[in-house]
């Protein structure tokens, strides 16, 4: 019943909003973009640099977007701080439960966010699904942050209950098609990241036992369906699924990759990847390996200061290669991502001397004035794509 209701709502909502999808204006081809089309898209944009954005008042994707806690005032203020650094791209996470609970309101809140971001000259890359952190998401009031613990309240989408039951995967079709169709021709949306870190398994105390067994099998099965649904919509923006693990030496050799990783790379219009490596030489190895696919590259997550993964060490590399650079975090808030991943197993009692992620405090003062000066210097002049 939920599935049929979702499809009905999807059909009703296709025409909602100011910027409707217009299939007649799209390319005739519906499969993966050619490399020529991907490079043409790349050449239409300046060097892209920005953040994975979550307002400081939200502990996770649900608190960000639910009607009761959607916070346009904070969002607008923090967007201004991002724009002040010269950033022009935000990667923003969504959640299927938002569609299930209130599809029309959810789409309108997405439109509000896009309007605010566009007012600051910031494009958006939306993330539709996510395999990271808590396996059992629940709509409604979200938990308070666990003090001094990194991302204690972040939730997976769709979570273990749906992911681990292939018969339930189709419950997501209305969500995927509804969101994509609503914004398929919207120039404020730069790209779609269909699925963040598929097969990332929670290892935190009390959560590992809740995970889907043989998760990689189910993540690949779901991803194939999501890609097919997205191709049916055929949005004007490129699709991507970011590679994030595995042996870097093999990233450029598709035949040596596990099936999930190979599928991610071979079904992305533009290639995205995560780079939390401390040594810039390792990041360059990733870049060289991924160049073998002959498509534009986007680094959709980086910044782990204590590991040596910093703006100063990586932004020059990304700018030189004209690779989009999207760090994790803008404002220190309820996600507690100034604390490192090891905070799940270590007893922090106060703010770490060196922040893991994020740039600003909640009052707008930066963690590091020198870092902010460097960011502004790097974004002061951008050159067009290849």
N, C-alpha and C positions, 0 to 999 in steps of 0.2 A: 504494500500500500504506500509506504514512504517513497519507494522508487517511482511509482506511477504519479504520485503527487508532485514529486520533484520535476519530472518531465513536463507535467502540465504547467507548473509554475515557470519553468524554463521557457516554454512556448509563449506564455503570456508576457513574460518580461523581455522578450527579444526586442520589442519596439520601445522600451522605456528609455527615457533620458534624451538629452539634447543631441548627442552625437551618435547616431544609429549606425549599425553595421550596414554596409552597402556592397553586397556581393558583386554587383555589376562593375564596381570600380577596382576589384582585386584582380591579381594575375590569374590567368586561366589555369595554370598548373596548381595542383593541390598537394603534391608530395613535398619532400624535403627541398629547401631552396637550393638552387645551383650555387656553386662557389662564386660565380660572377654576380649573381643577385646579392649574395651576402656582402661582397666587397663594395658593391654599389651602395648598399645600405650604410656600410661603414664610412664611406667617403662623404656621406651627407651630414656627418656629425663632427664636431670638434673633438679633441681628446676628452674622454669621459672620465670624470673623477668624482667620487662621492662616498656615501656611507650606506650601510645597512641600517635603516631608520626604524626606530621604535620610540614613541614619546616616553619621556622619563616617568610619566604617571601610569604607565601600563606595564604589568609584569610579563605579559605575553601577548600573542596575536589576538586572543579573545577579548582581553581587557582593552586592547587598542581599539577594536572595531565595534564591540557591542554598544547598543544604543545608550545604555545606562552609564557607560564609562567613556564613550567617545568624547574626546577633549579637544575641540578645534582651537581653543585659545592657546593651549600649550603647544599643539602641533604647529600653529602659525608662528609662534614665538621661536620655536626651535628650528623650524625651516629657515627663518631669517638668519639664525646663527650659522647654519650650514651654507646658505648663499653668501654670507659675509666672508667665508673662507674661499669662495670661488668655486664651490662644488656645484655640479650640474646634473647629478644623477643620484637617485635613491633606490635602493633595493628594499622592497617592502613585503612582509609576509602576510598572507591571508589564511583563512581556515574554513574547511568545509562545513563546520557546525554553524558558522555565521550564516551561510546560505540556507541550511536546513531550518534554522530558527526564524529568520526574517529576511528572505531573499531581496524583497523590494527595498527595505530600509538599508540593508547592507550595501546594495548597489548605489544608493543615493549617498551613503557615507563615503564610499569609494570616490564618487564624483566630487564630493566636497573636498576630500584630501587632494585629488588631482587639481582642482581649481586653486587651492592654496599653494601647492607646489609649483604649479605653472606660473603663478603670480611672482614667484621668486626665480623663474627661469630654470626650474629643476624638473627633469624628466623622471619617469618612474619605471622600474622593472619590478613587476609583481611576481611573488613566489606562491604557487598554488598549493603544494603539498610539502610535507617535511617529516623526515624520519628521526628527528633528533629530540632527545630529552624525555619527557614523561609520556609513557605509552598509552595512558588512559585519560584523554582530554574530556572535559565536561563543560558544557555551556553554563552560563549564569555567573554568580559571584565567584571570583577567582581568589586563591589563597594569598595571604600576605607573604612577602619575601622572607625566606630564612636568612637571618642576619649574617652578613659576611660570606655568603655562599653564591657562587656564580650561577646565574640563570636557574634558580631553584624552582621557578614556576612556569618555565617554558614547556609547551606541550606539542606532541606529535600531531600530524594531520595526514591521514585520518585517524591514526592510532591503531592499536593492536586488534581491537574488536572487529573492525572492518578489514584491515589489511590481511589478517590471518584467515579470513573466510572469503575465498574467491567468489562465492555466490553473491556476496554483498558488495563486491567492487562496483557493480553497476549503479549502486546508490549514489555514486559520485558523478555520474554522467551529467545530470542536470546542473550540478555545481560547475563542473569544468566548462561545459558548453555555454552555460548561462553567463558566466563572468567573461569568458573570451568573446562571446558574441556581442555583449553589451559594449565592450571597448575595442572591438576588432579594428575599427578605423579611427581610433582616437589618437591623435598625434602627441598627446601628452604621455602616452604609454610607449616607452622605447622598445621593450622586449618582454617576453614571458619566460620566466624560469619555472618549468613545470613541476619539478620535484627536487627539493633540497636534500642532499646527502642520503640517497636511498641506501638502505642496509646499514645505517648507523645504529648500533645497538647500545641501549642505555646500560651503563655499568654502575650507576650510583646505588648506594644502599637502599634496598627496598624496591628498586625499580627493575633490576635485571630479571627477576623472576616473572615480571609482567610482560616481558617481550615475547614476540612471535618467534617460535623455534624455526630454524632454517629461514631466517628473515629474508635473505637475499633472493630466495626463490619467489616469495610472495611480492617483494618489492619490484622485481623484474616483471612479474605477471601483471601487476597493477600499472607499472610504468608503460607497458606496451599498450594497454587500453587507453591510458591518458593521452599518449601520443596520437593514437588513432582518432580519439574524440577531438583533439585539438586540430588535427589535419582536416577533419570534416568541417570545422568552423573556418579554417584557412584565414587566420587574421593577417592583417597587413604588416604586423610586427614579427620579427624572428622568434623562433622557439629555441630554448636551450635547456640542457640538464647538466649541471656542473660536476666534473670529475673531481674527486676529493681524496681518494686513498689509493693504495697500491704502489707498485714499484715504478718510480718515475722513469727508470730506464726503458720501461715497456710502454709508456703512454703513447709513444708514436708508432707502436707496432700493434695494430689492432688484433692480429691473430693470436698474440700472446697474452691478451687481457682476459680476465674473467668475463663471462657472457654479459653480466649487468653493466660493467664498465664499458665494454665494447659497444653495447646497444646505446648507451648514453652518448658516446662520442659520434657514432654513426647516424644518429637521428637528431642531432642538433644542427640548426641552421647556422648558428655562430657557436664557437667553442668557448665554454666557460670552465673555470677551475678555481680551486681554493689553494692558497699558498701561505701557510703559517710557519714555513721553514725559517730558521734563524739565520741561515747562511744565504746571502743573495745569490751565491753561485748555484745553490740547489734550485732556487727559483728560476734562474736562467736555464738550467737543465730542463725544467718543466716546460718552459717556453719553447725551447728548441725542439723538444719532443712533440709538442702540440702543433708546431708549425707544419708538421708533416701532413696535417689534414687540410691545409690550404685554405683556411677560413679565418676571419677576424677572431681575435682572442679577447676575453674579458675575465679579469680576476675578480670574482664576486665575493671573496672573503680573504682578508689578511689583517694583520696587526696583532702581535703578541709580544709586547715590549720586552718583557723579562727574558724572552728567548732570543732577543736581538732582531726580532721582526718588527721593524719600525718604519715610519714614514720616510725618515732620512735614508734608510738603506734600500727601500724598495721603490718609492715613487720615481726616482730618476730612471730606474730600469724600465718601469711601465711606460713612462713618458717617452723614453728613447725608442721603445718598440711600438708606441701608439696602441697600447693595451689598456682597456678600461680598468680603472683601479677603484675598488669599492671596499673600504675597510669596515670592520665590525664596530658599530656603535658611535653615537654622537654625544649624547648627554647622559651622564651618570644618573641612574634612577632605580626603579624597582627591579630591574633585571640583575642588578649587582654585577655587571660584567666588567667593572674595574678590578674585580677579584679574578685570579687565575682559575683554570679548570681544576687544579689540585685542591682548591678550597673545599671541594666535596669531601676530601679525606684529611684536610689539615684544619687546625683550629685557629682561624683568624679572629682577632678581637678588635681590630680597627682597620682603617683604610691602609691598603698596601702602599709602600713608599713609591713603587713604580706601578702605575695602573696597567692592567692587562689590555683592556679595550677602552673605548670612549675618549672624548676630547674635552668636553665642557662639564663643569658642575651645573647644578640646577639653577644657579643664579646667573649663569652665562660666563663666569670666569673660567679660563682654560686651565687644564691640568698643567700645561707647559706653554708659557708665552713664546719661548723659542720655537717650539713645535708649530704653533700657530703662524708665526712669521714665516717659517719654512713652507707651510702649506700655501699661504698666500703668494709666496714667491713662485712656487711650482705651478699654481693655477693662473697666475697673472697673464701668461701668454700661452694660448693653446693653438695647436696647429691642426689642420684638417686631417681626416683619415687618409689612408693610402689611396 
